[in-house]
Amino acid sequence: MAVSGSKDFEPNVAEYIEEAFERCGIEFRTGYDAETARRSLNLLFADWANRGLNRWTIKQVSQTVASGITDYPVGSITMSVSASGSFSIAETITGGTSGATASIITKPTSTSLTLTVPVGVFSSGETITGGTSGASTSTTSTASLEDAQSTVDILSGDNAYSQDMARSGE
């Protein structure tokens, strides 16, 4: 929906098909070209739907934001730890052996942390240390992307970015 001073960009199927032909360097000539292109799109969309990849389903989520955190994954990225009571929201944690870093985005539970998208990979069993509290604990598992495994959307400022992480062959 367009708001005052803006315009929606909503091409129809024929315009998508014509654009695709132009990008391929092919001239769009006959009605049969349009018919076969539309059939190909329908087959592609059916294949995606059968594999569970649906680009048009929107799910509303709420995210509590914390001062000092600028990027939030939509979907939980959690890491199990021995104890997390001394860590705080927006604190940056660092892996002792891997050097991986992430920020805590929700109030830690007794044995898990919800994180921003990590820079690097935390190893199971390594010691992590909080940047501001100095608290430390050991990880009991690596960061889990289970809740966000098909697509991770990152909300940053006024923009939303999506990185498709769909596994092929499923």
CYANA upper distance limits for C-alpha pairs under 8 A (distance plus 0.5 A):
  1 MET  CA      8 ASP  CA      7.22
  2 ALA  CA      6 SER  CA      6.16
  2 ALA  CA      7 LYS  CA      5.92
  2 ALA  CA      8 ASP  CA      6.01
  3 VAL  CA      7 LYS  CA      8.00
 11 PRO  CA     15 GLU  CA      6.27
 11 PRO  CA     16 TYR  CA      7.15
 12 ASN  CA     16 TYR  CA      6.98
 13 VAL  CA     17 ILE  CA      6.72
 13 VAL  CA     38 ARG  CA      8.27
 14 ALA  CA     18 GLU  CA      6.62
 14 ALA  CA     34 ALA  CA      7.83
 15 GLU  CA     19 GLU  CA      6.53
 16 TYR  CA     20 ALA  CA      6.66
 17 ILE  CA     21 PHE  CA      6.81
 17 ILE  CA     34 ALA  CA      7.52
 17 ILE  CA     37 ALA  CA      7.06
 17 ILE  CA     38 ARG  CA      8.07
 18 GLU  CA     22 GLU  CA      6.76
 18 GLU  CA     28 PHE  CA      6.93
 19 GLU  CA     23 ARG  CA      6.65
 20 ALA  CA     24 CYS  CA      6.79
 21 PHE  CA     25 GLY  CA      6.80
 21 PHE  CA     26 ILE  CA      5.61
 21 PHE  CA     27 GLU  CA      6.88
 21 PHE  CA     28 PHE  CA      6.71
 22 GLU  CA     26 ILE  CA      6.18
 22 GLU  CA     27 GLU  CA      7.07
 22 GLU  CA     28 PHE  CA      8.17
 28 PHE  CA     33 ASP  CA      7.28
 28 PHE  CA     34 ALA  CA      8.39
 29 ARG  CA     33 ASP  CA      7.35
 30 THR  CA     34 ALA  CA      7.45
 31 GLY  CA     35 GLU  CA      6.70
 32 TYR  CA     36 THR  CA      6.61
 33 ASP  CA     37 ALA  CA      6.59
 34 ALA  CA     38 ARG  CA      6.55
 35 GLU  CA     39 ARG  CA      6.72
 36 THR  CA     40 SER  CA      6.60
 37 ALA  CA     41 LEU  CA      6.73
 38 ARG  CA     42 ASN  CA      6.74
 39 ARG  CA     43 LEU  CA      6.72
 40 SER  CA     44 LEU  CA      6.61
 41 LEU  CA     45 PHE  CA      6.57
 42 ASN  CA     46 ALA  CA      6.54
 43 LEU  CA     47 ASP  CA      6.65
 44 LEU  CA     48 TRP  CA      6.77
 45 PHE  CA     49 ALA  CA      6.62
 46 ALA  CA     50 ASN  CA      6.64
 47 ASP  CA     51 ARG  CA      6.80
 48 TRP  CA     52 GLY  CA      6.68
 48 TRP  CA     53 LEU  CA      5.42
 48 TRP  CA     54 ASN  CA      7.05
 49 ALA  CA     53 LEU  CA      5.97
 49 ALA  CA     54 ASN  CA      6.28
 51 ARG  CA    170 GLU  CA      6.48
 61 VAL  CA     74 VAL  CA      8.10
 63 GLN  CA     74 VAL  CA      8.48
 64 THR  CA    106 THR  CA      8.15
 65 VAL  CA     69 ILE  CA      7.84
 65 VAL  CA    105 ILE  CA      7.94
 66 ALA  CA     89 ILE  CA      7.43
 66 ALA  CA     90 ALA  CA      6.87
 66 ALA  CA    105 ILE  CA      7.35
 67 SER  CA     90 ALA  CA      7.30
 68 GLY  CA     90 ALA  CA      6.32
 69 ILE  CA     90 ALA  CA      6.37
 69 ILE  CA    103 SER  CA      7.86
 69 ILE  CA    105 ILE  CA      7.69
 70 THR  CA    156 SER  CA      6.49
 70 THR  CA    157 GLY  CA      7.34
 71 ASP  CA    116 THR  CA      7.32
 71 ASP  CA    154 ILE  CA      6.84
 71 ASP  CA    155 LEU  CA      6.21
 71 ASP  CA    156 SER  CA      5.32
 71 ASP  CA    157 GLY  CA      8.12
 72 TYR  CA    105 ILE  CA      8.23
 72 TYR  CA    116 THR  CA      6.30
 72 TYR  CA    117 VAL  CA      8.11
 72 TYR  CA    154 ILE  CA      6.01
 72 TYR  CA    155 LEU  CA      5.88
 72 TYR  CA    156 SER  CA      7.36
 73 PRO  CA     77 ILE  CA      8.03
 73 PRO  CA    116 THR  CA      6.69
 73 PRO  CA    117 VAL  CA      7.05
 73 PRO  CA    152 VAL  CA      6.78
 73 PRO  CA    153 ASP  CA      6.18
 73 PRO  CA    154 ILE  CA      5.11
 73 PRO  CA    155 LEU  CA      7.06
 74 VAL  CA    148 ALA  CA      7.75
 74 VAL  CA    152 VAL  CA      6.80
 74 VAL  CA    153 ASP  CA      5.82
 74 VAL  CA    154 ILE  CA      6.76
 74 VAL  CA    155 LEU  CA      7.94
 75 GLY  CA    147 ASP  CA      5.93
 75 GLY  CA    148 ALA  CA      5.30
 75 GLY  CA    152 VAL  CA      7.48
 75 GLY  CA    153 ASP  CA      8.40
 76 SER  CA    114 THR  CA      7.01
 76 SER  CA    115 LEU  CA      8.12
 76 SER  CA    145 LEU  CA      7.45
 76 SER  CA    146 GLU  CA      8.32
 76 SER  CA    147 ASP  CA      5.98
 76 SER  CA    148 ALA  CA      6.84
 77 ILE  CA    114 THR  CA      6.12
 77 ILE  CA    115 LEU  CA      6.02
 77 ILE  CA    116 THR  CA      7.49
 77 ILE  CA    117 VAL  CA      7.71
 77 ILE  CA    143 ALA  CA      6.88
 77 ILE  CA    144 SER  CA      6.05
 77 ILE  CA    145 LEU  CA      5.68
 77 ILE  CA    146 GLU  CA      8.09
 77 ILE  CA    147 ASP  CA      7.59
 77 ILE  CA    148 ALA  CA      7.71
 78 THR  CA    112 SER  CA      7.09
 78 THR  CA    113 LEU  CA      6.02
 78 THR  CA    114 THR  CA      4.99
 78 THR  CA    115 LEU  CA      6.56
 78 THR  CA    143 ALA  CA      5.94
 78 THR  CA    144 SER  CA      5.75
 78 THR  CA    145 LEU  CA      7.65
 79 MET  CA    112 SER  CA      6.02
 79 MET  CA    113 LEU  CA      5.82
 79 MET  CA    114 THR  CA      7.12
 79 MET  CA    115 LEU  CA      8.09
 79 MET  CA    139 THR  CA      7.76
 79 MET  CA    140 THR  CA      8.40
 79 MET  CA    141 SER  CA      6.85
 79 MET  CA    142 THR  CA      6.46
 79 MET  CA    143 ALA  CA      4.82
 79 MET  CA    144 SER  CA      6.54
 80 SER  CA    111 THR  CA      6.23
 80 SER  CA    112 SER  CA      4.88
 80 SER  CA    113 LEU  CA      7.05
 80 SER  CA    139 THR  CA      6.46
 80 SER  CA    140 THR  CA      5.90
 80 SER  CA    141 SER  CA      5.96
 80 SER  CA    142 THR  CA      7.79
 80 SER  CA    143 ALA  CA      7.91
 81 VAL  CA    111 THR  CA      5.58
 81 VAL  CA    112 SER  CA      6.05
 81 VAL  CA    113 LEU  CA      7.94
 81 VAL  CA    137 THR  CA      7.18
 81 VAL  CA    138 SER  CA      6.20
 81 VAL  CA    139 THR  CA      4.72
 81 VAL  CA    140 THR  CA      5.51
 81 VAL  CA    141 SER  CA      7.62
 82 SER  CA    111 THR  CA      6.19
 82 SER  CA    137 THR  CA      6.54
 82 SER  CA    138 SER  CA      6.19
 82 SER  CA    139 THR  CA      6.80
 82 SER  CA    140 THR  CA      6.89
 83 ALA  CA    110 SER  CA      6.17
 83 ALA  CA    111 THR  CA      5.48
 83 ALA  CA    112 SER  CA      8.12
 83 ALA  CA    137 THR  CA      6.64
 83 ALA  CA    138 SER  CA      8.32
 84 SER  CA    108 PRO  CA      6.63
 84 SER  CA    109 THR  CA      7.15
 84 SER  CA    110 SER  CA      5.91
 84 SER  CA    111 THR  CA      6.19
 84 SER  CA    112 SER  CA      7.13
 84 SER  CA    113 LEU  CA      7.65
 84 SER  CA    137 THR  CA      7.60
 85 GLY  CA    108 PRO  CA      7.24
 85 GLY  CA    109 THR  CA      7.61
 85 GLY  CA    110 SER  CA      6.34
 86 SER  CA    133 SER  CA      7.69
 86 SER  CA    135 ALA  CA      6.36
 87 PHE  CA     91 GLU  CA      7.49
 87 PHE  CA    108 PRO  CA      7.50
 87 PHE  CA    130 GLY  CA      7.04
 87 PHE  CA    133 SER  CA      7.05
 87 PHE  CA    135 ALA  CA      6.89
 88 SER  CA    104 ILE  CA      7.56
 88 SER  CA    107 LYS  CA      7.09
 88 SER  CA    108 PRO  CA      7.55
 88 SER  CA    133 SER  CA      8.23
 89 ILE  CA    103 SER  CA      8.33
 89 ILE  CA    104 ILE  CA      5.75
 89 ILE  CA    105 ILE  CA      6.03
 89 ILE  CA    106 THR  CA      6.15
 89 ILE  CA    107 LYS  CA      6.16
 89 ILE  CA    108 PRO  CA      8.00
 90 ALA  CA    103 SER  CA      6.11
 90 ALA  CA    104 ILE  CA      5.62
 90 ALA  CA    105 ILE  CA      6.25
 90 ALA  CA    106 THR  CA      8.47
 91 GLU  CA    103 SER  CA      5.95
 91 GLU  CA    104 ILE  CA      6.09
 91 GLU  CA    130 GLY  CA      6.87
 91 GLU  CA    131 GLY  CA      6.79
 91 GLU  CA    132 THR  CA      6.82
 91 GLU  CA    133 SER  CA      8.34
 92 THR  CA    101 THR  CA      7.23
 92 THR  CA    102 ALA  CA      6.11
 92 THR  CA    103 SER  CA      4.75
 92 THR  CA    104 ILE  CA      7.01
 92 THR  CA    130 GLY  CA      6.38
 92 THR  CA    131 GLY  CA      5.79
 92 THR  CA    132 THR  CA      7.94
 93 ILE  CA    101 THR  CA      6.08
 93 ILE  CA    102 ALA  CA      6.11
 93 ILE  CA    103 SER  CA      6.55
 93 ILE  CA    104 ILE  CA      8.00
 93 ILE  CA    128 ILE  CA      6.75
 93 ILE  CA    129 THR  CA      5.91
 93 ILE  CA    130 GLY  CA      4.98
 93 ILE  CA    131 GLY  CA      6.32
 94 THR  CA     99 GLY  CA      6.40
 94 THR  CA    100 ALA  CA      6.09
 94 THR  CA    101 THR  CA      5.04
 94 THR  CA    102 ALA  CA      7.44
 94 THR  CA    128 ILE  CA      5.85
 94 THR  CA    129 THR  CA      5.92
 94 THR  CA    130 GLY  CA      7.13
 94 THR  CA    131 GLY  CA      7.84
 95 GLY  CA     99 GLY  CA      5.24
 95 GLY  CA    100 ALA  CA      5.61
 95 GLY  CA    101 THR  CA      7.00
 95 GLY  CA    122 PHE  CA      6.63
 95 GLY  CA    123 SER  CA      8.33
 95 GLY  CA    126 GLU  CA      7.13
 95 GLY  CA    127 THR  CA      6.51
 95 GLY  CA    128 ILE  CA      4.93
 95 GLY  CA    129 THR  CA      7.17
 96 GLY  CA    126 GLU  CA      6.83
 96 GLY  CA    127 THR  CA      5.74
 96 GLY  CA    128 ILE  CA      6.10
 96 GLY  CA    129 THR  CA      7.67
 97 THR  CA    123 SER  CA      8.38
 97 THR  CA    126 GLU  CA      6.86
 97 THR  CA    127 THR  CA      7.91
 98 SER  CA    120 GLY  CA      7.85
 98 SER  CA    121 VAL  CA      7.24
 98 SER  CA    122 PHE  CA      6.55
 98 SER  CA    123 SER  CA      7.19
 98 SER  CA    126 GLU  CA      8.41
 99 GLY  CA    120 GLY  CA      7.65
 99 GLY  CA    122 PHE  CA      8.32
100 ALA  CA    118 PRO  CA      7.22
100 ALA  CA    119 VAL  CA      6.01
100 ALA  CA    120 GLY  CA      4.86
100 ALA  CA    121 VAL  CA      6.03
100 ALA  CA    122 PHE  CA      6.20
101 THR  CA    118 PRO  CA      6.17
101 THR  CA    119 VAL  CA      5.78
101 THR  CA    120 GLY  CA      7.15
102 ALA  CA    115 LEU  CA      6.63
102 ALA  CA    116 THR  CA      6.15
102 ALA  CA    117 VAL  CA      7.02
102 ALA  CA    118 PRO  CA      5.12
102 ALA  CA    119 VAL  CA      6.86
103 SER  CA    115 LEU  CA      6.04
103 SER  CA    116 THR  CA      5.93
103 SER  CA    118 PRO  CA      8.32
104 ILE  CA    108 PRO  CA      8.19
104 ILE  CA    113 LEU  CA      7.01
104 ILE  CA    114 THR  CA      6.29
104 ILE  CA    115 LEU  CA      5.18
104 ILE  CA    116 THR  CA      7.05
105 ILE  CA    114 THR  CA      6.36
105 ILE  CA    115 LEU  CA      6.01
105 ILE  CA    116 THR  CA      6.97
106 THR  CA    113 LEU  CA      8.02
106 THR  CA    114 THR  CA      6.40
106 THR  CA    115 LEU  CA      8.21
107 LYS  CA    113 LEU  CA      8.29
107 LYS  CA    114 THR  CA      8.47
108 PRO  CA    112 SER  CA      6.66
108 PRO  CA    113 LEU  CA      5.59
108 PRO  CA    114 THR  CA      7.47
109 THR  CA    113 LEU  CA      7.20
121 VAL  CA    142 THR  CA      8.26
121 VAL  CA    143 ALA  CA      8.36
122 PHE  CA    126 GLU  CA      7.97
122 PHE  CA    142 THR  CA      6.26
122 PHE  CA    143 ALA  CA      7.25
123 SER  CA    139 THR  CA      7.87
123 SER  CA    141 SER  CA      7.85
123 SER  CA    142 THR  CA      6.15
124 SER  CA    139 THR  CA      5.90
124 SER  CA    140 THR  CA      5.99
124 SER  CA    141 SER  CA      5.10
124 SER  CA    142 THR  CA      5.60
125 GLY  CA    138 SER  CA      6.17
125 GLY  CA    139 THR  CA      5.38
125 GLY  CA    140 THR  CA      5.99
125 GLY  CA    141 SER  CA      7.53
126 GLU  CA    138 SER  CA      5.88
126 GLU  CA    139 THR  CA      6.17
127 THR  CA    136 SER  CA      7.11
127 THR  CA    137 THR  CA      6.04
127 THR  CA    138 SER  CA      4.70
127 THR  CA    139 THR  CA      6.91
128 ILE  CA    136 SER  CA      6.00
128 ILE  CA    137 THR  CA      6.14
128 ILE  CA    138 SER  CA      6.39
128 ILE  CA    139 THR  CA      7.59
129 THR  CA    134 GLY  CA      6.53
129 THR  CA    135 ALA  CA      6.14
129 THR  CA    136 SER  CA      4.82
129 THR  CA    137 THR  CA      7.32
130 GLY  CA    134 GLY  CA      5.38
130 GLY  CA    135 ALA  CA      5.74
130 GLY  CA    136 SER  CA      6.81
145 LEU  CA    149 GLN  CA      5.85
148 ALA  CA    152 VAL  CA      5.99
149 GLN  CA    165 MET  CA      7.18
149 GLN  CA    166 ALA  CA      7.79
150 SER  CA    164 ASP  CA      7.43
150 SER  CA    165 MET  CA      5.92
150 SER  CA    166 ALA  CA      5.26
150 SER  CA    167 ARG  CA      7.94
151 THR  CA    162 SER  CA      7.58
151 THR  CA    163 GLN  CA      6.77
151 THR  CA    164 ASP  CA      5.55
151 THR  CA    165 MET  CA      5.83
151 THR  CA    166 ALA  CA      7.07
152 VAL  CA    162 SER  CA      6.64
152 VAL  CA    163 GLN  CA      6.28
152 VAL  CA    164 ASP  CA      7.33
152 VAL  CA    165 MET  CA      7.64
153 ASP  CA    160 ALA  CA      7.45
153 ASP  CA    161 TYR  CA      6.29
153 ASP  CA    162 SER  CA      4.95
153 ASP  CA    163 GLN  CA      6.92
154 ILE  CA    160 ALA  CA      6.46
154 ILE  CA    161 TYR  CA      5.82
154 ILE  CA    162 SER  CA      6.78
155 LEU  CA    159 ASN  CA      6.84
155 LEU  CA    160 ALA  CA      5.20
155 LEU  CA    161 TYR  CA      6.97
156 SER  CA    160 ALA  CA      6.63
156 SER  CA    161 TYR  CA      8.20
